[in-house]
Amino acid sequence: MILLEPTCGHYSYLVQQALLNEVYDLFQVENKSVREFRKNNLGINETQIQWVQR
């Protein structure tokens, strides 16, 4: 499963196109749902993500 937040960044468009070209099914989900999935299933919180992005 690949989860992409709809942040409207240019990189996400390119990733989506690459996945569609490889015949992956894509579904749009709410940011809140992604955040809850990340926290509850992956054990990653917002603070950890901000640190990685820097």
N, C-alpha and C positions, 0 to 999 in steps of 0.2 A: 504494500500500500504506500502510495506517495501522497503526502498532503502538502498542498501549496496554498498559502494564504493569498487572497486577492488584493495584493498591495498596489497593483497597477504599475509595478516597476517594469522596465524594459527587459530585464533578465527573466522575469516570470513569463513574459510573452514568448521568448525564445525557448524556454524550457517546455512550455505548453505545446509549441509547434513541434518540437523534437519528439515529445511523447505521442502526439497525434500521428506524426509520420510513422512511428513504430507501432501504431494501432492500439495504443492504450486507451481505455475509457477514462474520461476526465469528468469530475463532478465538482461543482462549486459548493463550498461550505462556508458557514459563518465563521468569522474570526474567533468568536467566543467558543465555538465547538472545537476548533483546532487547538485553542489555548487549553481547554479542559482535557482534551485527548492527550496533549503533550504532557500536561501535569500529572494526570491520573494513570496513564499507561507507559509513559517514557521517563517519568520522574524529572522532567526538565521544567524549570520555572523561568519567568520573564527575566530575572536578574542574570541567570546563566546565559541566556540568549544575547542580551545586550553586551555582556562581556566578550562573547565570541565575535560579535560583529565589529568590535573596535579593533 
